[in-house]
Amino acid sequence: MNPTASPVRLATTSSRFEADFKARLHWSADADAAIEKVVADILADVKTRGDAAVLDYTKRFDGLGADTVSQLELTQADFKQAFDALPPAQRDALQAAAARVRSYHEAQKRASGESWSYCDADGTLLGQKVTPLDRVGIYVPGGKAAYPSSLLMNAIPAHVAGVAEIIMVVPTPAKGSVATGGAGGASSTQGERNELVLAAAYVAGVTRAFTIGGAQAVAALAYGTATIPAVDKITGPGNAYVAAAKRRVFGTVGIDMIAGPSEILVLADGSTPPDWVAMDLFSQAEHDELAQSILLCPDADYIDRVQAEIDRLLPTMPRAEIIAASLNGRGALIHTRSMEEACEISNRIAPEHLEVSSAEPHRWEPLLKHAGAIFLGAFTSESLGDYCAGPNHVLPTSGTARFSSPLGVYDFQKRSSLIEVSEQGAQVLGPIAVTLAEGEGLPAHAEAARLRLRKN
């Protein structure tokens, strides 16, 4: 029996809209207590036992047996071999996507990632020094669930920022391992490597890589082991155990974000072919059952046509059951009074991906304040942003676009303030500092400033 998908139908004119709308948006980011306990134990063990713990967990969860962590390290030769072995079409697509991602992030660095300074009237130099992080770790899902596009989106901005060392961790579970749903497989240091991921590492300039995953990989990057160097920041997507581990090591290292389920919101004025919109809703729903796909539209007849296309197209999709579960559990088709109201509701949702599927996308874009990425016009499908448009596809989810931004060059840089006060400037600033320091009851602060004042 084919699965069916009927996203909830809501209308802003309904007296129940607010309650139904909030219920549909609700998603808890609280980690399962059992997951938190497992992750806490793994982190503590890796922090204490280092390489030995990493080897134990890699054997237990991924079915890979190795005598040393060095046996789990991939080499630049592995990357090059994988790249050279790709079919020409894949190799060309990978290089084209990487070139666009690199070009975008180079422009981002020029716009916001350079040091600056100026001198005021007293000759005091003030400014900001921008420097790259020394070493970052990127987590890349591996095995059958491999995402070379995520590798590009994490490694390339780090490379553009000037990060000296990019350490990749990627699980390569053996067939039948715990990580792939079995009860454990034969021990080997050769798991299921994804050649496209290794080729992407070659294109993106990854420095070192280890075939480990899960919370143990996050712990190794955060604390360092005899073989795996500690990093300054960890970025990249992962499962619930990876997310919980990243949350726990934050403070020891930086992290990019704690990502929730994938989201798409389509603002439609009824001018886009309805099958395009239906497929765009599918594009996020196919990620997993908790993904959220929402349509906002002032045209009720058009919403009916989109639902008809959902019914027609769903049986043709290989991941139909996942799409149906996502749309039935968290999807919504919302009839609004106007496009202006649709924009207001979009700002309340602050979606990860926001498509403005309209004949006049630039009319509505100024009204949109909160979104991870905004896709303007009917031809700008979200999937182009995922792979090759150029902007980063690591985006804030679960409403966090209200206060956070896509992954970018700035995530791999830090800023130091520059202050150089001249003798003349000290005469101007000193009395101000003395007054404020004495007001705060900090006499040493006041005296440090007073000592630099000219004696009359």
C-alpha positions in Angstrom: 0.0 0.0 0.0 1.4 3.3 -1.1 1.9 6.0 1.7 -0.2 9.1 1.5 0.6 12.6 2.6 -1.9 15.2 3.8 -0.1 18.1 5.5 -2.4 19.9 7.9 -4.5 22.6 6.3 -4.6 25.9 8.2 -6.1 29.3 7.5 -5.2 32.5 9.2 -8.8 33.5 9.3 -9.7 30.6 11.6 -10.2 31.3 15.3 -8.0 28.3 16.0 -5.2 29.3 13.8 -2.8 30.5 16.6 -3.2 27.3 18.6 -2.9 25.0 15.6 0.0 26.9 14.2 2.0 26.8 17.4 1.3 23.1 17.8 2.5 22.4 14.3 5.8 24.3 14.9 6.6 22.8 18.2 9.8 20.7 18.3 11.8 20.0 21.4 15.6 20.1 21.1 16.0 18.4 24.4 18.3 15.4 24.0 17.1 12.0 25.2 18.4 11.3 28.7 19.8 7.9 27.6 21.8 9.6 24.8 23.1 12.3 27.2 24.3 9.6 29.6 26.1 7.6 26.8 27.7 10.7 25.4 28.9 11.9 28.8 30.5 8.6 29.5 32.2 8.5 26.1 33.6 12.1 26.4 35.0 11.3 29.9 36.5 8.1 28.7 38.2 9.7 25.6 39.4 12.6 27.7 41.0 10.1 30.1 42.2 7.3 27.9 42.7 9.1 24.6 43.6 6.8 21.6 42.7 3.6 23.5 39.2 4.8 24.1 38.8 6.0 20.5 39.9 2.5 19.2 37.5 0.7 21.6 34.5 2.8 20.5 35.4 2.7 16.8 35.5 -1.1 17.1 32.2 -1.3 19.1 30.1 1.1 17.0 31.7 1.0 13.5 33.0 -2.5 13.5 36.5 -1.3 12.6 39.4 -3.1 14.4 42.8 -1.3 14.4 45.9 -1.6 16.6 46.5 2.2 16.5 44.6 5.3 15.6 47.2 6.0 13.0 45.8 3.0 11.0 42.5 4.9 10.9 44.1 8.0 9.3 43.4 8.8 5.7 46.2 10.3 3.6 46.5 12.9 0.9 47.2 10.0 -1.5 43.8 8.5 -0.5 42.1 11.8 -1.3 43.9 12.1 -4.7 43.3 8.5 -5.6 39.5 8.9 -4.9 39.4 12.1 -6.9 41.2 10.6 -9.9 38.9 7.5 -9.9 35.7 9.5 -10.1 33.6 9.4 -13.3 34.3 12.6 -15.3 30.8 13.9 -14.7 31.2 13.6 -10.9 34.7 15.1 -10.9 33.5 18.1 -13.0 30.5 18.6 -10.8 32.5 18.5 -7.6 35.1 21.0 -9.0 32.3 23.3 -10.3 30.5 23.3 -6.9 33.7 23.9 -5.0 34.7 26.8 -7.3 31.4 28.5 -6.7 31.5 27.9 -2.9 35.0 29.2 -2.8 34.2 32.3 -4.9 31.3 33.2 -2.6 33.3 32.8 0.6 36.2 34.8 -0.8 33.8 37.7 -1.5 32.5 37.2 2.1 36.0 37.5 3.5 36.7 40.7 1.5 33.4 42.2 2.7 33.7 41.4 6.4 36.8 39.5 7.3 39.7 42.0 7.0 41.5 43.9 9.7 41.1 47.7 10.0 42.2 50.7 12.0 42.1 54.4 12.2 43.7 57.3 14.2 41.6 59.8 16.1 42.3 63.5 16.5 44.6 62.8 19.5 46.8 60.4 17.5 45.3 57.3 19.2 45.2 54.3 16.9 42.1 52.1 17.3 41.1 49.1 15.2 40.4 45.5 14.9 42.8 42.7 14.0 41.2 39.7 12.3 43.1 36.4 12.4 42.2 32.8 11.5 41.8 30.0 13.9 44.9 27.8 14.0 43.1 24.4 13.7 39.5 23.3 13.2 37.8 20.0 13.1 35.0 19.2 10.7 32.6 16.3 11.2 31.4 14.7 8.0 28.7 11.9 8.0 30.2 8.8 6.4 29.4 5.3 5.2 26.2 5.0 3.1 24.9 8.4 4.5 27.7 10.4 3.0 27.5 14.1 2.2 30.4 15.5 0.2 28.5 18.7 -0.1 28.7 19.2 3.6 32.5 18.7 3.5 32.8 21.5 0.9 30.6 23.8 2.9 32.6 23.3 6.1 36.2 23.0 4.7 36.2 25.7 2.0 35.3 28.7 4.2 37.8 27.5 6.8 40.4 27.3 4.0 39.4 30.8 2.7 39.6 32.2 6.2 43.3 31.0 6.4 42.9 28.2 8.9 46.3 26.4 8.9 45.0 22.8 9.7 41.6 21.3 8.8 41.1 18.0 10.6 38.3 15.8 9.2 36.6 13.0 11.0 34.4 10.7 9.0 32.9 7.4 10.2 33.4 4.5 7.7 31.3 1.8 9.4 31.8 -1.9 8.4 28.8 -3.7 7.0 26.7 -5.1 9.8 28.2 -2.7 12.4 26.2 -1.1 15.2 26.4 2.2 13.3 24.7 0.7 10.3 22.0 -1.1 12.3 23.5 -4.5 12.8 25.0 -6.2 15.8 28.6 -6.0 15.0 30.7 -7.1 12.0 34.1 -8.4 11.2 37.0 -6.3 12.5 38.9 -4.4 9.8 40.4 -1.0 9.3 38.6 -0.7 6.0 35.0 0.3 6.5 32.6 1.6 3.9 34.5 4.6 2.5 32.6 7.0 0.3 34.9 7.9 -2.6 33.1 11.1 -3.4 33.7 12.3 0.2 37.4 11.6 -0.1 37.5 13.3 -3.4 35.8 16.4 -1.9 38.5 16.4 0.8 41.1 16.6 -1.9 39.3 19.5 -3.7 38.6 21.4 -0.4 42.1 21.2 1.0 41.5 19.0 4.1 44.8 18.6 6.0 44.3 15.4 7.9 41.4 12.9 8.2 40.5 10.0 10.5 37.9 7.3 9.9 36.2 7.7 13.3 32.7 9.1 14.1 30.2 9.6 16.8 30.7 11.2 20.2 34.2 9.7 20.4 35.3 11.7 17.3 34.0 14.9 18.8 35.8 14.1 22.1 39.0 13.4 20.3 38.9 16.7 18.4 37.9 18.7 21.6 40.5 17.2 24.0 43.1 15.8 21.7 44.8 12.4 21.9 48.3 11.1 21.3 47.4 10.8 17.6 44.5 13.2 16.9 45.3 16.9 17.6 43.0 19.1 19.7 41.2 21.7 17.6 39.9 25.2 18.3 36.4 24.7 16.8 34.3 21.8 15.6 31.8 22.2 12.8 29.6 19.9 10.7 26.4 17.9 11.0 25.9 14.6 12.8 23.3 12.4 14.5 21.8 12.9 18.0 25.0 11.6 19.7 27.2 14.0 17.7 24.9 16.9 18.5 24.9 16.0 22.2 28.7 15.7 22.3 29.1 19.1 20.5 26.8 20.7 23.1 28.9 19.3 26.0 32.3 20.2 24.6 31.3 23.8 23.9 33.5 26.0 26.0 36.5 23.8 25.7 36.2 24.4 21.9 33.9 26.5 19.8 31.1 24.9 17.8 29.1 26.1 14.8 25.6 25.3 16.0 23.3 22.6 17.4 21.1 21.8 14.3 17.6 20.6 14.5 15.6 18.9 11.8 15.7 20.4 8.3 13.1 22.9 7.3 11.7 24.6 4.2 9.1 27.4 4.0 7.7 28.3 0.6 6.0 31.7 0.1 4.0 31.3 -3.0 1.8 33.7 -4.9 0.3 31.0 -7.2 2.4 31.8 -10.2 4.8 28.8 -9.9 3.9 25.4 -11.4 2.4 23.5 -8.4 4.5 20.4 -9.1 7.6 22.5 -8.6 6.4 23.6 -5.2 5.3 20.1 -4.2 8.8 18.7 -5.1 10.4 21.5 -3.1 8.4 20.5 -0.1 9.5 16.9 -0.7 13.2 18.0 -0.9 13.3 18.7 2.8 10.7 16.1 3.9 12.9 13.3 2.5 15.6 14.1 5.0 13.8 12.5 7.9 10.4 12.1 9.6 11.0 15.2 11.8 11.8 17.5 8.8 9.3 20.4 8.3 7.9 21.6 5.0 5.4 24.5 5.1 3.6 26.4 2.3 2.2 29.9 2.8 -0.1 31.2 0.1 -3.0 33.6 -0.2 -4.6 31.5 -3.1 -6.7 28.6 -1.7 -7.2 27.1 -5.2 -3.4 27.0 -5.7 -3.0 25.2 -2.3 -5.5 22.6 -3.6 -3.4 22.2 -6.8 -0.2 21.7 -4.7 -2.0 19.0 -2.6 -3.1 17.3 -5.8 0.6 17.3 -7.0 1.7 15.9 -3.7 -0.8 13.1 -4.1 0.3 12.4 -7.7 4.1 12.6 -7.2 4.5 10.9 -3.8 4.2 7.3 -5.1 7.0 8.0 -7.6 9.5 8.9 -4.8 12.0 6.3 -3.5 11.8 7.8 0.0 8.0 8.1 -0.1 7.5 6.7 3.4 9.8 9.2 5.0 8.3 12.1 3.0 4.8 11.0 4.0 5.7 10.7 7.7 7.3 14.2 7.6 4.4 15.9 5.8 1.8 14.2 7.9 3.6 14.8 11.2 5.0 18.3 10.7 4.0 19.7 7.3 1.5 22.5 6.8 -0.4 24.2 3.9 -1.4 27.6 5.2 -3.9 29.9 3.5 -3.1 33.5 4.3 -5.1 36.7 3.8 -2.3 38.2 1.7 1.4 37.9 0.7 2.1 40.6 3.3 0.6 38.4 6.0 2.6 35.4 4.7 5.8 37.4 5.1 4.8 38.3 8.7 4.2 34.6 9.5 7.5 33.6 7.8 9.3 36.1 10.1 7.7 34.4 13.1 8.9 31.0 11.9 12.4 32.1 11.0 12.9 29.1 8.7 16.2 27.4 7.7 15.3 27.6 4.0 12.9 30.2 2.7 11.7 30.1 -0.9 10.0 33.2 -2.3 8.2 31.4 -5.2 6.7 34.5 -6.7 6.6 36.5 -10.0 7.8 39.4 -7.9 10.3 38.0 -5.4 12.1 41.4 -4.9 8.8 43.0 -3.9 8.6 40.7 -0.9 12.2 40.3 0.0 12.4 43.6 2.0 9.7 42.3 4.3 11.6 39.2 5.2 13.8 39.6 8.2 14.5 36.1 9.6 15.7 33.1 7.6 18.9 31.1 7.2 18.8 31.5 3.4 16.4 33.2 1.1 15.8 31.8 -2.4 14.3 34.4 -4.7 12.1 33.4 -7.6 10.5 30.2 -9.0 13.7 29.0 -10.6 15.7 29.2 -7.4 15.1 25.7 -5.9 16.5 25.1 -2.4 18.5 22.1 -3.8 20.7 24.5 -5.8 21.7 26.2 -2.6 22.4 22.8 -1.0 25.0 21.9 -3.6 26.4 24.5 -5.9 24.9 28.0 -5.8 27.8 29.2 -3.6 26.4 30.4 -0.2 26.8 28.0 2.7 24.2 25.4 3.3 25.0 25.0 7.0 22.1 27.1 8.3 20.3 27.9 11.6 17.2 25.8 12.3 14.3 25.7 14.8 13.8 29.5 14.7 17.4 30.3 15.6 17.7 32.4 12.4 16.2 35.1 14.5 19.6 35.6 16.1 22.2 33.5 14.3 23.7 33.2 10.8 24.8 30.7 8.2 28.2 29.1 8.6 30.8 31.4 7.0 34.4 32.6 6.9 33.7 34.6 10.0 33.1 31.4 11.9 36.8 30.5 11.3 38.2 33.8 12.3 38.5 35.7 15.6 38.9 39.4 16.2 41.3 41.2 18.5 40.8 44.9 19.3 43.8 47.2 18.6 44.5 50.2 20.8 47.6 52.4 20.7 47.2 55.6 22.8 49.6 58.4 22.2 51.0 60.6 25.0 48.6 63.3 24.0 45.7 60.8 23.9 46.6 59.7 27.4 46.0 63.2 28.6 42.5 63.1 27.2 41.5 59.6 28.1 43.3 59.4 31.5 41.0 61.7 33.5 37.9 59.9 32.1 39.3 56.6 33.1 40.4 57.9 36.6 36.9 59.2 37.3 35.1 56.0 36.2 37.6 53.7 37.9 37.2 55.5 41.2 33.5 55.4 40.8 33.7 51.6 40.5 36.0 51.3 43.5 39.0 50.1 41.6 41.9 52.3 42.7 44.7 50.5 40.9 42.8 51.0 37.6 42.6 54.7 38.4 46.3 55.0 39.4 47.5 53.2 36.3 45.8 55.9 34.2 46.9 58.7 36.5 50.6 57.8 36.3 50.5 58.6 32.6 49.2 62.1 33.1 51.7 64.9 32.7 52.8 66.5 35.9 52.1 70.2 36.0 
